[in-house]
Amino acid sequence: MRNPYKGSYDELCEKVNETYRRTDNVCETVKETGIHFDVVWGMLGFKDWYDFYETGEEWTPLKLTNL
């Protein structure tokens, strides 16, 4: 599958975060960056927050051992 966005994931995250800081609006961030809503939503951390909030389950980080 071809990546329609230019830049690395970190570069895209920086662009999204910078735009969101300025606009304080997810839809404006989507318009200005040209990155799909679902991707912007996830990069800003809202997807994780709402997944946790709606399930009510406690989130714990994955522990990697013996690698």
C-alpha positions in Angstrom: 0.0 0.0 0.0 1.4 3.4 -1.0 1.7 6.1 1.7 -0.1 9.2 0.5 1.6 11.5 3.0 5.1 12.9 2.6 7.5 12.5 5.5 8.2 10.1 8.3 5.6 9.3 11.0 7.6 11.5 13.5 7.6 14.4 11.0 3.8 14.0 10.4 3.2 13.9 14.2 5.2 17.1 14.6 3.2 18.8 11.8 -0.1 17.6 13.3 0.8 18.7 16.9 2.1 22.1 15.7 -1.1 22.8 13.8 -3.3 21.6 16.6 -1.5 23.8 19.1 -2.2 26.8 16.9 -5.8 26.0 15.9 -7.0 24.0 19.0 -9.4 22.3 16.6 -9.1 18.8 15.1 -11.1 19.6 12.0 -9.0 22.6 11.2 -5.9 20.5 11.8 -7.2 18.0 9.3 -7.9 20.7 6.7 -4.5 22.4 7.1 -2.4 19.2 7.1 -4.4 17.2 4.6 -4.0 14.2 6.8 -7.1 12.0 7.2 -9.3 12.6 10.3 -8.7 9.1 11.8 -4.9 9.5 11.6 -5.0 13.0 13.1 -7.3 11.8 15.9 -4.9 9.0 16.8 -1.8 11.1 16.6 -3.3 13.6 19.0 -4.1 10.8 21.5 -7.9 11.2 21.4 -8.5 7.7 20.1 -6.7 6.1 23.1 -8.4 8.4 25.5 -11.9 7.7 24.3 -11.2 3.9 24.0 -10.2 3.9 27.6 -12.9 6.3 28.8 -15.7 4.3 27.1 -14.5 0.9 28.3 -13.7 2.1 31.8 -10.8 -0.4 31.8 -7.5 0.6 33.3 -4.8 1.0 30.7 -1.4 -0.4 31.5 1.7 -0.2 29.3 3.0 -3.4 27.6 5.9 -4.8 29.6 8.6 -6.1 27.4 10.8 -8.6 29.1 13.5 -11.0 28.0 14.0 -9.4 24.6 
